[in-house]
Amino acid sequence: MILPPLSLYVHFPWCVAKCPYCDFNSHALRDALPESQYLEALERDLAFQGAQVGARRILSVFLGGGTPSLFSADAIARVLAAARRHLSIAADAEVTLEANPGTVERGRFAEYRAAGVNRVSLGGQSFDARQLQALGRIHSPLETQRAAAELHAAGLANFNIDLMYALPGQDAAAALSDIEQALALAPAHLSHYQLTIEAGTALAANPPALPSDDGAAQILEACQRRLCGAHFVRYEVSAYARAGFECQHNLNYWRFGDYLGVGAGAHGKISLGMDAGIVRTVQWREPRRYMSAAPVVQTRSRIATRDLPFEFMLNALRLVEGFEMESFEARTGLPWHTVADTVGRLVRRGLVEANGERYRATAHGLSFLNDALLAFLPERATTTELSAMSTAS
Amino acid sequence: MRLIRNFAIIAHVDHGKSTLADRFIQICGGLAAREMQDQVLDSMELERERGITIKAQSVTLFYKAADGERYQLNMIDTPGHVDFSYEVSRSLAACDGALLVVDATQGVEAQSVANCNTAIEQGLEVLPAINKIDLPSAEPERVAKEIEEIIGIEARDAIRVSAKTGQGVQELLERLIERIPPPKGDPAAPLQALIIDSWFDNYMGVVSLVRVVNGSLKLGDKIRVMSTGRSHGVDRLGRFTPKSIPEPLLATGDVGFVVAGIKEIDGAPVGDTITLENRPSALPLPGFKQIQPRVFAGLFPVDADDYEKFRDALAKLRLNDSALHYEPEVSGALGFGFRCGFLGLLHMDIVQERLEREYQLALVTSAPTVVYEVLHTNGEIELIDNPAKLPVVNEIEEIREPIIVANILVPPDYVGAVLKLCNDKRGAQKKLLYLANQVSLQYELPLAEVVLDFFDRLKSASRGYASFDYEFSHFRAAPLVKLDMLINGERVDALSLIVHRDTAYHRGRELVDKMHELIPRQMFEVAVQAAIGSAVIARATVKALRKNVLAKCYGGDITRKRKLLEKQKEGKKRMKQLGRVEIPQEAFLAVLQVGRKS
């Protein structure tokens, strides 16, 4: 069996402040950043997890958060060097760093580039100062514009801007204005996703009045038309890129590839090959716990066979290109006939379309992806704990 | 036999019957103090939650009386809701007397009047007791007078008790022994035991509660169930005190349980007679009057695979709820299920809840309906218990609806409101009588109107003070029409209704609005229409949903996303697929909710 492509995700769990909509593993920084202590933990983690994947080639690296740009270029360089020591990272690997426009001083991006970063994802979110404030963002529209200029100056033209839509009180005109201002910064990639109130966040406790379902749909349609006119191709539910600038790292997630999850609260997915199945790894979520834990994979659990079709489709159907029948079999280890009937029903319902051996969500299906995914959801969630590997082995 | 007393307790809901039963058990030492749980007799979880008794239960108590003798008291608890009057007459058949419990603050209620009349008709001695005398608002004198006026039994010396504090309860037991006669019966005659109740136990099979009328029954006896003709060996005998206590023998006059390895669900039908195989009785005991269900609805499993399980569950329920009728039904909208007949809406509610709770079934119910009599143009008469089966208009000469006679007791302050309610419900007054403290009303009402929401509205019109009881009277022709619901142009058989012509437009409009509110937005537009024949009388459109997709999905934790989808899936499970449209279960019951506003 040929193992799927492998990526590396490294998590940086601190932010200047926790945004009220964010349900990621991020923690407001109260004291000084424990930079070197965290780097040591990452190195241990990389060594430990690196040993488990042997010589498998790493095709992309994503330094996400939290706010990785709170870390100095020197620190990022050390992380990447450690990654190269313990893993075999392809020479042309895409190396993305997430940056908050409010945390990067002048000249910082050039240093990051020198450290080995070749792509940046900028958390712009909106260009409306009031919206940014309501979203709890620490930066201004001007800072996003400055950061973009810096990126171009530093030779990092391959950058993404995150934008949210269906913000409180937003109409199509306001959302289009955000798109317009983002396009003016000439990014290579745009992530354009709807603000969702996630359980357990500050917004969920105190929910703002959001645009109606119809309102959100109108915004989306208007923005899609505009992006299309600017030669941005929608290649995933919420991702748009100029041709050739799709995010390789995220594509690997959506193609149900493998990834190592390094850092506090990081999730990984590793195919073991042969008939050993696929394992999910989760790291200690709390940074202090993560830094004091030695060696450091908190849990490994095997994805139950019955959950595999759902997990594959949850990702693969998000891609406009869809997937090949063969890739379903290769990535899940299951024969196509396990899902053939279900997929057939979705085709009849107009949610999925087939072209030779390639299947993908129809335009309608992309809007109603949840309805399609329900068909793959097994009756009850089941993951078998293999072992809790919090002690040395 | 001289020391046995078989009696039932007749009381309205909330008049303290179960509390009084508990007090008896306590005095007679049936349960240790730590085993006492409020209302020990209401054993079904559902009964305890709703504070009402659904099924009759029996308890044997041993009471050391003032005369020094040790009496065996077989107490049979009876349900107190109008839907369950049949259960009452069933329990009375096993008794020689009845204890009428009346709330000293509320007075006599119609249900108790009806049950007392049944008891008196069955030749039982009725012993009145006035309960809740510990309450400051108690008026025992007034209530005693009312018992005499309304029920017509001597009540001046009715015992005043408080089941709550225990006051007067001992005295009541003494009076009971004195007034209720011991059982009659011939110990030497061949065995005749009346099956009062049967239920299915997963370990023992069928367990039957019996009253030994003649002869006796011992362990190891070979018995014959007279209606089936099958014989079985007696494995276990005993009584409930209320704990089950094994006994080697049940003698003439005894009430107790029999387990005889009967595995088939209908092996010991309620009302049947048990006799001995080697010395059979020539004739069975007179059984119970077969009761006619008055309200029908289709019940369908949400998951078609549950059909067999559903049938099995109905058979088990029917074993000790002989008022429940069912036969297979196929609905275009809801698939394979059963047409079930109930005594009333509460009965329907309880059966559905028991099916869902005790048998883990998810069910969809079609709109409940009463039984109509249809006169065809060719002179044939047909009973229709399903609006979908109504013949086409030009084959109908007339439709006749069931009419009931309702007896209502209401304090004078609320008479006006109750009269108005009865008029709104197309009622015709037969009688109006001012008594000492209540007004007695008799009305003829269409059963369909009573089934809908009469009871709730009667309660609100009288601040809870009015009580009522009814019995079927006759069928009467009325201008009735069939109201259909169409979803995206398709007639939904399970939503059809038979309604009075004058209210059809209003009901149609309300129903469409209600469906519009209940049907969630889906991937496409859904048109909801109400029609009489081919004429659409109301319409609403459920707009299409624009999208349903997760905004973000990267490699991280998918637990939450999955939970969200699982919740969506769970929501869909409670819906029924009609073509492409998903209809929530509540929509099928919406028919009940419309027309409730006065």
Chai-1 contact restraints between the chains, C-beta under 6 A:
chainA,res_idxA,chainB,res_idxB,connection_type,confidence,min_distance_angstrom,max_distance_angstrom,comment,restraint_id
A,Y193,B,A551,contact,1.0,0.0,6.0,A-B,restraint_1
A,Y193,B,K552,contact,1.0,0.0,6.0,A-B,restraint_2
A,Q194,B,A551,contact,1.0,0.0,6.0,A-B,restraint_3
A,T196,B,A551,contact,1.0,0.0,6.0,A-B,restraint_4
A,D213,B,R546,contact,1.0,0.0,6.0,A-B,restraint_5
A,D214,B,R546,contact,1.0,0.0,6.0,A-B,restraint_6
A,A217,B,R546,contact,1.0,0.0,6.0,A-B,restraint_7
A,A217,B,K547,contact,1.0,0.0,6.0,A-B,restraint_8
A,V237,B,V549,contact,1.0,0.0,6.0,A-B,restraint_9
A,S238,B,A551,contact,1.0,0.0,6.0,A-B,restraint_10
A,Y253,B,Y554,contact,1.0,0.0,6.0,A-B,restraint_11
A,Y253,B,G555,contact,1.0,0.0,6.0,A-B,restraint_12
A,Y259,B,G555,contact,1.0,0.0,6.0,A-B,restraint_13
A,H267,B,G556,contact,1.0,0.0,6.0,A-B,restraint_14
A,H267,B,D557,contact,1.0,0.0,6.0,A-B,restraint_15
A,S367,B,K547,contact,1.0,0.0,6.0,A-B,restraint_16
A,F368,B,M523,contact,1.0,0.0,6.0,A-B,restraint_17
A,F368,B,N548,contact,1.0,0.0,6.0,A-B,restraint_18
A,L369,B,V549,contact,1.0,0.0,6.0,A-B,restraint_19
A,N370,B,N548,contact,1.0,0.0,6.0,A-B,restraint_20
A,N370,B,V549,contact,1.0,0.0,6.0,A-B,restraint_21
A,D371,B,N548,contact,1.0,0.0,6.0,A-B,restraint_22
A,L373,B,L565,contact,1.0,0.0,6.0,A-B,restraint_23
A,L374,B,K569,contact,1.0,0.0,6.0,A-B,restraint_24
A,L377,B,L565,contact,1.0,0.0,6.0,A-B,restraint_25
A,L377,B,K569,contact,1.0,0.0,6.0,A-B,restraint_26
